[in-house]
């Protein structure tokens, strides 16, 4: 026990020493240190939905009535839409500038399980801008938008999941979009967003999707979808799509897919399209992961991801800690990524493989090179089935400049080979009790 406590103390001290800088050495803006909660009382007038004719009845879809409350608040100059104790069923809702959502403890905003109750709009899905179904909660060009409260946003996904798995039995190659499922929360083209304290559960598809936004905070949220029995397919916890300055702090994530996923576009010419773009300056810290496919994934629809930190997090049963998905049909550049102070259990800690699911390579003579470089893994204490699960030699991407430091792990496969990646640095790495 004394040795374990000493190791944790050393990890904490080492993490604090580099806490002020991004992996490329630039200073982390003080905005990232602000984990204070939004005071709902400061957001203006509160519109309790039951005061405006919305009934506490989980059997009737009240999309029009709920949207009318949002529209009234926007017309009156803004305010907070309050979901009180009870269950309220709805299709897609669209928040307007200066409006906010608060879900009181014991309150539940529940999504309809019929896709006909979700509008088809131009939106962003799987690295493309296209016509698709809107989410349950939508906020587009809503700077300062907040979702607060200790209640629940429930995607009511069971029937969508069931239908998806039936489709997969019929056609193993069916796309996610073929199943026609809504996301739970979609925030786009917005700045200074906070989502705090809420339970965000049972999404039919992706749970949280944030696109082309900046200075977004997820604080102390509980994000869940089932990973056994009727599993929730593609229920990513938080998809970060063409965003910068993003903080995830103190969240719990248990979903039947990847947890935090960086996205920005896909396709051979994706980097030439203005709707696509990089993800920069993302800090994920103090989080607890239950069962997920990964803790942090770059791809499968990423272009350029830079200055990404995952630190001081615990894994109960993640399949992977850091997953770098390399699409042969897309120029992908992942650099200055740090995993620092992670503990617990995982199957594959570092997983780098080509990602060819549903890909569509095209001829392009000036295709930018794909690479992963300046990847730092340090202060790790984990039990792994495979610490190093890497396809290092591939004609579609290059790997270089990885650092492994202050690592104490068990590794069933025991296949770590620092020579596999050019310019790899190893310092104080102990695997299965043996120091390298």
C-alpha positions as CSV (number, residue, x, y, z in Angstrom):
1,X,0.0,0.0,0.0
2,X,2.8,2.4,0.9
3,X,4.5,1.8,-2.5
4,X,1.2,2.5,-4.3
5,X,0.6,5.7,-2.4
6,X,4.2,6.8,-3.2
7,X,3.6,6.1,-6.9
8,X,0.4,8.1,-7.0
9,X,2.1,11.0,-5.2
10,X,4.9,11.0,-7.7
11,X,2.4,10.9,-10.6
12,X,0.5,13.8,-9.1
13,X,3.6,15.9,-8.6
14,X,4.8,15.2,-12.1
15,X,1.4,16.1,-13.6
16,X,1.3,19.4,-11.6
17,X,4.7,20.3,-12.9
18,X,3.4,20.2,-16.5
19,X,-0.2,21.3,-15.8
20,X,0.3,24.8,-17.0
21,X,1.4,23.9,-20.6
22,X,0.1,22.1,-23.6
23,X,2.2,19.3,-25.0
24,X,3.7,21.6,-27.6
25,X,5.0,23.9,-24.7
26,X,2.5,26.7,-25.1
27,X,0.8,28.0,-22.0
28,X,-2.7,26.7,-21.1
29,X,-5.1,29.6,-20.9
30,X,-6.5,30.4,-17.5
31,X,-10.0,29.7,-18.9
32,X,-9.3,26.0,-18.5
33,X,-8.8,26.4,-14.7
34,X,-12.4,27.7,-14.3
35,X,-14.5,24.7,-13.2
36,X,-17.0,26.9,-11.3
37,X,-20.7,26.2,-11.9
38,X,-23.1,28.5,-13.7
39,X,-25.6,30.0,-11.3
40,X,-29.0,29.4,-12.9
41,X,-30.4,32.5,-11.1
42,X,-28.0,34.7,-13.1
43,X,-29.5,33.5,-16.5
44,X,-32.7,35.5,-16.3
45,X,-36.4,34.7,-16.0
46,X,-37.3,31.0,-15.4
47,X,-40.0,29.5,-17.5
48,X,-41.3,26.4,-15.7
49,X,-42.9,24.4,-18.5
50,X,-45.9,23.3,-16.5
51,X,-46.9,26.9,-16.0
52,X,-47.4,27.1,-19.8
53,X,-49.6,24.1,-20.4
54,X,-47.1,21.3,-20.6
55,X,-48.4,18.2,-18.8
56,X,-46.5,15.8,-16.6
57,X,-47.4,12.8,-18.7
58,X,-44.8,10.4,-20.0
59,X,-47.3,8.9,-22.5
60,X,-47.9,11.9,-24.8
61,X,-45.4,13.7,-27.1
62,X,-45.5,17.4,-26.3
63,X,-42.9,18.8,-28.8
64,X,-45.1,21.7,-30.0
65,X,-45.9,22.8,-26.4
66,X,-42.3,22.6,-25.3
67,X,-41.1,24.5,-28.3
68,X,-43.7,27.2,-27.7
69,X,-42.2,27.8,-24.2
70,X,-38.7,28.1,-25.8
71,X,-40.0,30.5,-28.4
72,X,-41.8,32.6,-25.9
73,X,-38.7,32.9,-23.7
74,X,-36.6,34.0,-26.8
75,X,-39.3,36.5,-27.8
76,X,-39.3,38.0,-24.3
77,X,-35.5,38.5,-24.3
78,X,-34.3,35.1,-23.1
79,X,-34.4,33.0,-20.0
80,X,-34.3,29.5,-18.6
81,X,-36.6,26.7,-19.7
82,X,-37.2,24.6,-16.5
83,X,-38.1,21.0,-16.6
84,X,-39.6,20.4,-13.2
85,X,-40.1,17.0,-11.4
86,X,-41.9,14.6,-13.6
87,X,-41.4,13.1,-17.1
88,X,-42.0,15.0,-20.3
89,X,-41.9,13.3,-23.7
90,X,-40.7,15.2,-26.8
91,X,-39.3,15.2,-30.3
92,X,-36.6,17.6,-31.5
93,X,-36.4,21.0,-29.6
94,X,-34.5,24.0,-30.9
95,X,-33.1,26.5,-28.4
96,X,-32.7,30.1,-29.5
97,X,-30.2,32.8,-28.5
98,X,-30.3,33.7,-24.8
99,X,-32.3,30.7,-23.9
100,X,-31.1,27.9,-21.6
101,X,-32.2,24.5,-20.3
102,X,-32.5,23.5,-16.6
103,X,-33.6,20.1,-15.5
104,X,-34.6,20.0,-11.9
105,X,-33.7,17.1,-9.7
106,X,-36.4,14.4,-10.3
107,X,-37.2,16.0,-13.7
108,X,-36.8,14.1,-17.0
109,X,-36.9,15.3,-20.6
110,X,-37.4,12.1,-22.5
111,X,-37.0,11.7,-26.2
112,X,-39.7,10.1,-28.4
113,X,-38.9,6.7,-29.7
114,X,-40.5,7.5,-33.1
115,X,-38.1,9.0,-35.6
116,X,-41.0,10.9,-37.2
117,X,-40.9,13.3,-34.2
118,X,-37.4,14.5,-35.1
119,X,-37.1,17.1,-37.9
120,X,-34.8,16.5,-40.8
121,X,-32.4,19.5,-41.1
122,X,-29.0,20.3,-42.5
123,X,-26.7,19.1,-39.8
124,X,-23.4,17.4,-39.2
125,X,-23.1,13.7,-38.9
126,X,-20.1,11.3,-39.2
127,X,-17.7,13.8,-40.5
128,X,-20.1,15.2,-43.2
129,X,-22.5,18.1,-43.5
130,X,-25.8,16.7,-44.8
131,X,-29.5,16.4,-44.3
132,X,-30.2,14.2,-41.3
133,X,-32.4,13.9,-38.2
134,X,-32.0,16.6,-35.6
135,X,-31.2,15.7,-32.0
136,X,-33.6,15.9,-29.0
137,X,-31.9,19.1,-27.7
138,X,-30.5,21.4,-30.4
139,X,-28.7,24.7,-30.0
140,X,-27.3,26.4,-33.1
141,X,-25.7,29.8,-32.9
142,X,-26.6,30.1,-29.2
143,X,-23.6,31.7,-27.5
144,X,-23.6,31.3,-23.8
145,X,-25.9,28.3,-23.9
146,X,-26.2,26.2,-20.7
147,X,-27.7,23.0,-19.7
148,X,-27.9,22.7,-15.9
149,X,-29.6,20.8,-13.1
150,X,-29.4,17.4,-11.5
151,X,-32.3,15.9,-13.6
152,X,-32.1,13.6,-16.6
153,X,-32.1,13.9,-20.4
154,X,-33.2,10.4,-21.5
155,X,-32.9,9.4,-25.1
156,X,-35.4,6.5,-24.7
157,X,-33.2,4.6,-27.1
158,X,-34.3,1.0,-26.6
159,X,-36.5,0.6,-29.7
160,X,-33.8,2.4,-31.9
161,X,-31.2,0.0,-30.6
162,X,-33.4,-3.0,-31.3
163,X,-34.1,-1.9,-34.8
164,X,-30.4,-1.2,-35.4
165,X,-29.3,-4.7,-34.4
166,X,-32.1,-6.2,-36.5
167,X,-30.7,-4.3,-39.5
168,X,-27.2,-5.5,-38.8
169,X,-28.4,-9.1,-38.9
170,X,-30.0,-8.4,-42.3
171,X,-27.1,-6.4,-43.6
172,X,-23.7,-6.5,-41.8
173,X,-22.5,-3.5,-43.9
174,X,-25.4,-1.1,-43.1
175,X,-24.3,2.4,-42.1
176,X,-25.1,4.1,-38.8
177,X,-27.3,6.5,-40.7
178,X,-29.3,3.7,-42.3
179,X,-30.9,3.0,-39.0
180,X,-32.3,6.6,-38.7
181,X,-31.6,7.4,-35.1
182,X,-31.5,10.8,-33.4
183,X,-28.6,12.1,-31.3
184,X,-29.4,13.3,-27.8
185,X,-27.7,16.7,-27.6
186,X,-26.3,18.7,-30.6
187,X,-24.6,22.0,-30.0
188,X,-23.2,23.9,-33.0
189,X,-21.6,27.2,-34.0
190,X,-21.7,28.4,-30.4
191,X,-19.2,29.9,-27.9
192,X,-19.0,29.8,-24.1
193,X,-21.2,26.8,-23.6
194,X,-21.6,24.9,-20.2
195,X,-23.2,21.6,-19.6
196,X,-23.1,20.7,-15.9
197,X,-24.4,18.2,-13.4
198,X,-27.0,16.6,-15.6
199,X,-27.7,12.9,-16.2
200,X,-27.5,12.3,-20.0
201,X,-28.6,8.8,-20.7
202,X,-29.9,6.2,-23.2
203,X,-29.2,8.0,-26.4
204,X,-30.4,6.4,-29.6
205,X,-27.2,7.4,-31.3
206,X,-24.3,9.7,-30.3
207,X,-25.0,11.1,-26.8
208,X,-23.4,14.6,-27.1
209,X,-22.2,16.1,-30.4
210,X,-20.6,19.5,-30.4
211,X,-19.6,21.0,-33.8
212,X,-17.7,24.2,-34.8
213,X,-17.8,25.6,-31.3
214,X,-15.3,26.9,-28.8
215,X,-14.9,27.4,-25.0
216,X,-17.2,24.5,-24.2
217,X,-17.3,23.0,-20.7
218,X,-18.8,19.7,-19.5
219,X,-18.7,19.6,-15.7
220,X,-19.6,16.7,-13.5
221,X,-22.0,15.1,-15.9
222,X,-23.2,11.5,-15.8
223,X,-23.2,10.0,-19.3
224,X,-24.6,6.5,-19.7
225,X,-25.8,4.0,-22.2
226,X,-26.1,0.3,-21.7
227,X,-23.2,-2.0,-22.5
228,X,-24.8,-5.3,-21.8
229,X,-28.1,-6.9,-22.7
230,X,-29.7,-4.6,-25.3
231,X,-26.5,-2.6,-26.1
232,X,-26.7,1.0,-27.3
233,X,-24.8,1.0,-30.6
234,X,-22.6,4.1,-31.4
235,X,-23.6,5.9,-28.2
236,X,-20.4,7.9,-28.1
237,X,-20.3,10.0,-24.9
238,X,-18.9,13.3,-26.3
239,X,-18.1,13.9,-29.9
240,X,-15.9,17.0,-30.4
241,X,-16.2,18.0,-34.1
242,X,-14.1,20.9,-35.5
243,X,-13.9,22.7,-32.1
244,X,-11.2,24.4,-30.0
245,X,-10.9,25.2,-26.3
246,X,-12.9,22.3,-24.8
247,X,-12.9,21.2,-21.2
248,X,-14.3,18.0,-19.8
249,X,-14.0,17.8,-16.0
250,X,-15.3,15.4,-13.4
251,X,-17.6,13.4,-15.7
252,X,-18.6,9.8,-15.5
253,X,-18.9,8.0,-18.9
254,X,-20.2,4.5,-19.6
255,X,-21.3,3.9,-23.2
256,X,-21.3,1.2,-25.8
257,X,-18.8,2.9,-28.0
258,X,-15.9,5.4,-27.6
259,X,-16.2,7.9,-24.8
260,X,-14.5,11.2,-25.9
261,X,-14.0,11.3,-29.7
262,X,-12.3,13.9,-31.8
263,X,-13.8,14.5,-35.2
264,X,-13.4,17.1,-38.0
265,X,-14.2,15.5,-41.4
266,X,-13.5,12.5,-43.6
267,X,-12.6,11.8,-47.2
268,X,-9.7,12.2,-49.6
269,X,-10.4,15.9,-50.0
270,X,-11.8,16.6,-46.6
271,X,-9.1,19.1,-45.7
272,X,-10.1,21.4,-48.6
273,X,-13.7,21.9,-47.4
274,X,-14.5,24.8,-45.1
275,X,-17.2,22.8,-43.2
276,X,-14.3,20.6,-41.9
277,X,-11.5,21.5,-39.6
278,X,-9.1,20.8,-36.8
279,X,-9.7,20.1,-33.1
280,X,-7.3,22.0,-30.8
281,X,-6.8,22.5,-27.1
282,X,-8.9,19.8,-25.5
283,X,-8.5,19.0,-21.8
284,X,-10.1,15.9,-20.3
285,X,-9.5,15.5,-16.6
286,X,-10.7,14.0,-13.3
287,X,-13.1,11.7,-15.1
288,X,-14.2,8.2,-14.3
289,X,-14.8,5.7,-17.1
290,X,-17.0,2.6,-16.7
291,X,-17.3,0.4,-19.7
292,X,-16.3,2.1,-23.0
293,X,-14.6,1.2,-26.3
294,X,-12.0,3.8,-25.5
295,X,-11.3,6.7,-23.2
296,X,-10.0,9.0,-25.9
297,X,-10.2,8.4,-29.7
298,X,-8.8,10.5,-32.5
299,X,-10.8,9.6,-35.5
300,X,-12.4,7.9,-37.3
301,X,-13.4,11.3,-38.8
302,X,-10.5,13.5,-37.8
303,X,-8.2,15.7,-39.9
304,X,-5.8,17.6,-37.6
305,X,-5.9,17.2,-33.8
306,X,-3.4,19.2,-31.7
307,X,-2.7,19.9,-28.1
308,X,-5.0,17.2,-26.5
309,X,-4.6,16.2,-22.9
310,X,-6.2,13.3,-21.0
311,X,-5.1,13.4,-17.4
312,X,-5.9,12.1,-13.9
313,X,-8.6,9.7,-14.9
314,X,-9.7,6.2,-13.8
315,X,-10.8,3.3,-16.0
316,X,-12.9,0.4,-14.7
317,X,-13.3,-1.5,-17.9
318,X,-12.3,0.4,-21.0
319,X,-11.3,-1.6,-24.1
320,X,-8.6,1.1,-25.0
321,X,-7.2,4.2,-23.4
322,X,-5.8,6.0,-26.4
323,X,-7.1,4.9,-29.8
324,X,-5.6,6.5,-32.9
325,X,-7.8,5.6,-35.9
326,X,-6.0,6.0,-39.2
327,X,-8.2,6.2,-42.3
328,X,-6.5,5.3,-45.5
329,X,-8.8,7.6,-47.5
330,X,-8.3,10.8,-45.3
331,X,-5.3,13.0,-44.5
332,X,-4.9,12.7,-40.7
333,X,-2.4,14.5,-38.6
334,X,-2.4,13.8,-34.8
335,X,0.2,15.6,-32.8
336,X,1.0,16.9,-29.3
337,X,-1.3,14.4,-27.5
338,X,-0.7,13.6,-23.8
339,X,-2.1,10.9,-21.6
340,X,-1.0,11.6,-18.0
341,X,-2.0,10.0,-14.7
342,X,-4.4,7.3,-15.8
343,X,-5.1,4.3,-13.6
344,X,-7.3,1.2,-13.5
345,X,-7.9,-1.6,-16.0
346,X,-8.0,-1.8,-19.8
347,X,-7.6,-4.3,-22.6
348,X,-5.4,-2.3,-25.0
349,X,-3.7,0.8,-23.7
350,X,-2.3,2.3,-26.9
351,X,-4.1,1.1,-30.0
352,X,-3.0,2.3,-33.4
353,X,-4.4,0.5,-36.5
354,X,-5.7,1.4,-39.9
355,X,-9.5,2.2,-39.9
356,X,-11.1,1.1,-43.1
357,X,-14.8,0.7,-42.1
358,X,-17.0,2.3,-44.8
359,X,-14.0,4.2,-46.3
360,X,-13.9,5.5,-49.8
361,X,-10.4,6.1,-51.2
362,X,-10.1,8.4,-54.2
363,X,-7.2,9.4,-56.4
364,X,-5.4,12.6,-55.2
365,X,-1.9,13.4,-56.3
366,X,-1.3,16.1,-53.6
367,X,-2.6,14.0,-50.7
368,X,-1.1,15.4,-47.5
369,X,0.8,12.8,-45.4
370,X,-0.9,11.3,-42.4
371,X,1.1,10.9,-39.2
372,X,1.0,10.6,-35.4
373,X,3.9,12.5,-33.6
374,X,4.8,14.0,-30.3
375,X,2.6,11.6,-28.3
376,X,3.4,11.5,-24.6
377,X,2.3,8.8,-22.2
378,X,3.3,9.2,-18.6
379,X,2.5,8.6,-15.0
380,X,0.5,5.4,-15.7
381,X,-0.5,2.7,-13.3
382,X,-2.7,0.1,-15.0
383,X,-3.5,-3.6,-15.6
384,X,-3.5,-4.2,-19.3
385,X,-4.1,-7.2,-21.6
386,X,-2.0,-5.4,-24.2
387,X,-0.2,-2.2,-23.4
388,X,1.2,-1.7,-26.9
389,X,-1.2,-2.8,-29.7
390,X,0.3,-0.9,-32.6
391,X,0.6,-1.4,-36.4
392,X,3.7,0.8,-36.7
393,X,4.7,0.0,-40.3
394,X,2.1,1.2,-42.8
395,X,2.4,3.0,-46.2
396,X,-0.5,5.3,-45.3
397,X,0.8,6.9,-42.2
398,X,4.0,7.5,-40.2
399,X,4.6,7.3,-36.4
400,X,7.4,9.1,-34.7
401,X,8.5,10.8,-31.5
402,X,6.5,8.9,-28.8
403,X,7.5,9.3,-25.1
404,X,6.8,6.7,-22.4
405,X,7.7,7.9,-18.9
406,X,7.0,6.9,-15.3
407,X,4.9,3.8,-16.2
408,X,4.0,0.9,-14.0
409,X,1.8,-1.7,-15.6
410,X,0.9,-5.3,-15.9
411,X,0.8,-6.5,-19.5
412,X,-0.4,-9.9,-20.5
413,X,0.8,-9.7,-24.1
414,X,4.1,-8.1,-23.1
415,X,4.8,-6.9,-26.6
416,X,6.0,-3.4,-26.0
417,X,8.8,-2.6,-28.5
418,X,10.0,1.0,-28.3
419,X,12.1,0.4,-31.5
420,X,8.9,0.0,-33.5
421,X,8.3,3.8,-33.6
422,X,11.0,6.2,-34.6
423,X,12.5,8.5,-32.0
424,X,10.8,6.8,-29.1
425,X,11.9,7.8,-25.6
426,X,11.6,5.5,-22.6
427,X,12.2,6.5,-19.0
428,X,11.3,4.6,-15.8
429,X,9.0,2.1,-17.4
430,X,8.2,-1.0,-15.4
431,X,6.2,-3.8,-17.1
432,X,5.2,-6.9,-15.1
433,X,7.7,-5.9,-12.4
434,X,10.6,-5.6,-14.7
435,X,12.2,-2.2,-15.5
436,X,13.1,-1.6,-19.1
